[in-house]
């Protein structure tokens, strides 16, 4: 049996390792970015990861889980992205969006949730200066597999489904028990210092965005009437308009439409989300055409 020099085995192993690393490097560079590892913030982390690794949109909608109901397919406005973070607020979405080299031309900021501030853990995760230049190769390989198994939904099909919802009747779901719970939860005295502190942060972020040439508009999504009249939503609305008093910077949304429905008194149901998205479309149309 012919002996093989140790140097030969070392060379072969090094060559094989180099080929594997080269393959993974190509996957990492040209393939889709894989989602981050699963955490307690799965939904927000995946949403932010897609935003940070995609093209910068023309319009960004930043908010909480209330805005997450505004599916991008519900809008007629082209090149619009929604960063609605479940369990969070617009502050975290804006802090992370500001780390990119360029910003959307128009930024819409939800002002419903003012008792939640920055999620520092998420902001640190997506800080460009702390993100490795080379993504984990195994994640990139997983991304190829996931993209093949679960391709993105067809946008035209989603738009057709949204139009069909508008043609149908509003939901007859009895949500009274959920409204009672929401009113009870939101009738506790809000913390003025917490709300004012978060508004000061939003004011700073708005100034940063405008300083970089983008336009900013604010909106408050309608809640079910009994919930809208609870102490926390009323205090948040008063404080928000006191901090941002210019009426031209607010998107007027008609929350008194009789067809609006809320599954839990707080989050719009799908059909109602389409209706509100179309109202925002109308506002954006006037802004874009007038620019």
N, C-alpha and C positions, 0 to 999 in steps of 0.2 A: 504493500500500500504506500502510495506516494505521500510523503509528509508535506504539510502546507505551512509556510512560514507564518509566525504570529503577525508580522506586518501585513501580510496579505489579507488575513481575516479582519484586521483592524481597518484596512482600506475599504473592504467590502461593506462592513457595518457602517462606516462613515458615509459611504456612497449611498447606501439604502436610506440612512437617516436624512441625508441631504435631499434625496428625491422626495421623501415623504413631506419634509418641511416645505419644499418648493411647491408641491401639490397643494398643501394647505394654505400656503401664502397666496397662490393664485385664487383659490376659493375665497379667501378672506378679502382679496382686493376687488374681484369682479363679481362675486356672488352677493346675495342679499345679506344684510346684517342680521345675525341671529338675535332672538330676544334674550334679555338678561335672565339669569337664573331666577327660579321662582322664589318669591319672598312674600311677606305679608302685604306688600303693596303691588302685587302682581299686575293688576289692571293698569294702574297709573304708570308703573315702570315700563310695561310693554308699549303703552301709548306714547310715552315720552321718548322711548328708544326709537320708535318708528319716526317720530317727528324729527329728532336730532339727526337721524341718518338719511332722511329724505330731502327732497328739494324744498327750499323755503317757499311757502305759498304766498299768494298775493294778499289773502285775507286770513287772519288767525282769530279764532273765537276761543277765549281763555276763560275757564270757570271751574265749577265744581261738578258733582254728579248731576245737578240740575241741568247744566249745559250739555252733559254727556248724552242726554236724551235727544239733543238736536243732531241727529245723524247727518253726516255730510251729504248723503244722497237726497236729503229733504230740501236742499237748497238749489236754486237755479243759478246762483252766483258761481262762476267757474273758479277753479283753483282756490278753494276755501278749505281750511283744516280746522277741526274742532279739538281742543285740548280740554276736555271736561274730566277732571280728576276726582274719582270717587273718594270720599272721605277727606278731600282737600279743598283748596280754594284757588282763585285766580292768581294769588301771589306766587305760589310755587311754580305754576305754569309760566308766568312772566319772567321770574328769576332765571329759569332754565332757558327759555327762548332768547333772553338777552345775551346768553353766552355765545350765540352763533355770530359768525362774521357779518351776516346781513339779516335784516328783519323784514317781515311782511310789510307791504305798503300801508295796510289798514289793520289795526288791532282792535277787536271788540272785547270788552272786559265785563264779565258778569259781576254784579254788585250785591247779590243776594246773601252770600255767606261772608260775614265780616267778623265772626268770632273765631275764625281759624286763620292762623298766620302761616309763615313759611315752614314747609317740611324740610328741615335742614339736611336730613339724611338723603332725601331724594335729590335735593339741590347739589349736594356734594357728589353724589353718584354721577350726575350728568355734567359736572364741571369739566369743561374742555381741557383745562390745564392738568386735571388729575386723571384723564382718560388715557389708557395705553394707546400708543400709535398703532400697534398690531392687535387686532381682536383675537380672541382665543380661537385657534383653528378648529377645534371640535365644535364650537358653537356655530361656526360658519358652515361646517358640513351638515349640522342639524338644520340650519336655515334652509339649505337646498332641499332637504327631505321634507321639511314642513311646508315649504312653498309648493312642492310638487303634490303633497297629500292634501293641502288645504289652500288652494289658490284664492286670491282676493275675490270677494263677491263682485258680480257684474254690476257696475254702477247704473247702467241703463235699466236693468231689471229692477234694481232698488228704486229708481226714480218712478218707474211705471207702477210699482207697488204702492209708493207714496201717493201718487195721483189717484189710484184706485181707492185708497183709504179715505181721501177727501170726498169721493163720490158716494161713500157709504154713510151709514148712520153713526152718530156718536155712541160711545159705550154706555151700556145700561148697568154697569157694575155698581153695586151698592158699597160705597166706600165710607159710610158714616162712622163706623167704628175706628177706622184709620184716621179720619179727620179729627175725631175726638182725642185720640192719642197724640196727634201732632199738635193740636191746640194746647193740650196740657203740657207737653214738653217745651213749647215755645212761649209759654206764658210766664216762665220764670224770669226774674229781673235780669236783663242783660248787663254785662260789665261795660260801663262807658269807657273805662281806660283801655280795655282790650279792643273794643271796636274802634276807638279813636287812634290807637296805636297802629292797627292794621290799615286804617285809612291813610295815616301818614306814610306808611310803607307804600301803599298803592300810589299815593301822590308822587313819591320819589320815583317809582318805576315808570309812571306815566311821563314824567319829565324826561327821564332817560330815553324812553322810546321816541318821544317827539324830538328830542335833540338829535336823534339819528335819522330824522327825516320821515318818520312814519306818522300816520294820523291815528288818533285814538278816540274811540267812542264807547260809551258806557250803556249798560242795559240792566234791567231787573226783570227776571222772568216772573210771570204771574203765578201766584199760589191760589189754592182754593179759597174763596172769600172768607170763611171763618178763620183759616190759617193766616191769611194776609193781615187780618185784624189783630192777631196775637201780638204780645208785647215785643218780642224779639224782632220780628220782621218790620214792625212799625218803627222801632228805635233805629234799626239798621238803615231803613229808607231815609229817615230824617237826617241822620248823621251823614249819609252818603251825599245827599243833595246839599248839605251845608258845606261839605268839603269840596264838592264839585258843583258849584251853583249855575254854571253856564248851561242854559237849556239846549243850545245847539249841539252840545257834546253828548246828549242823551238820545238813545233810540226810543221813540215812543212805541210802546207795545200795548195793544188793547187786550187787557186781561178780563174784560167783562163780556166777551163773546159767549153767547149761551151754549155753544157747542163744545167749549173747552171742558176737558175732563182731567182729573188727577187720580191715579190709582191709589195713592196714599195721602192725598191732600197737598203734597209738596212737589212730587215729580210728575211732569206732564205725561199723559199716555201717548202712544205713538201717533195717533191721529191728531191730537192737539199739538204735539211737537212739530208736525208738518205745517200746521196752521201758523204757529209762531215763526217757524223758519221762513215761511213765505212773507210774513210781515217784515222780517229782517232783510229779506231779499229786496223788498220794495225800497227800504231805506238805503241799502247799499247801491241799488241801481241809480238813485238820484245822486249819491255821492260820486260814484264812478263816472257817470255821464257828465257831471258838472265839473270834473277835474280837467 
